[in-house]
Amino acid sequence: MWVLVVALSAAAQTNVLIKGTSTGAVGKHIELYGYDDMLTMTERLMDEASIAADGTFSLRCYANYPRLVFVQVENYSQSFYVEPGRTYEVYLPEFDWSVDEQRNVFLAPVPLPLEFLNLPKDELNISISRFEAVVDSFIVANRIYFDPKFHPQRRYFDTLRAEVRRLVPSGDKESFLSRYEDYTLAEMQLTMKFASRKRLIERYI
């Protein structure tokens, strides 16, 4: 009995709050999902609400580390990372909710146009976006050297890694951002056959 009480108490804990306002979405059902783990990608409903008459809504969840979540309304969603103990202010602007009647949004997803307000410059999602922008722009500028149809060149990958370290310093090597950068670059290494799966497992796992 006590085990059940403790389990239910833990499940009821929340330390992340998402406060939102919206335009043109009154009465719509909004849900917050997370993954039980990143291997099976099993989705779990963490919270849900109906958007109030004044356009406001709030969603809550619990996180003991940065975790990926996504907010969904009807067939539209947007994913982002939440950190323990944080409050996120978001805005859902006017949106054409009939897009899914004109095209297959499951084959060509349309993101929920969720906008974040008042985020500090060092916020995790902003840092990740900055890192991904550096990677994307470098690959576009040097795409022939990363194209699998040709022969990907390791020295350009090494230059990319140095560019990331210069432009997107992640600080603490044990931080979530540092691990995110390392694992993303490791995935690229594997795809381009610059390192074996065994070597990467030994290094990162």
Salt bridges, closest charged atoms under 4 A:
GLU31 OE2 - HIS29 NE2 3.81
ASP36 OD1 - ARG44 NE 2.81
GLU48 OE1 - HIS29 NE2 2.76
GLU74 OE2 - LYS28 NZ 2.73
GLU83 OE2 - ARG86 NH1 3.36
ASP147 OD2 - LYS149 NZ 3.04
ASP158 OD1 - ARG161 NH2 3.67
GLU163 OE2 - ARG166 NH2 3.03
GLU181 OE1 - ARG165 NH1 3.16
ASP182 OD1 - ARG165 NH2 2.70
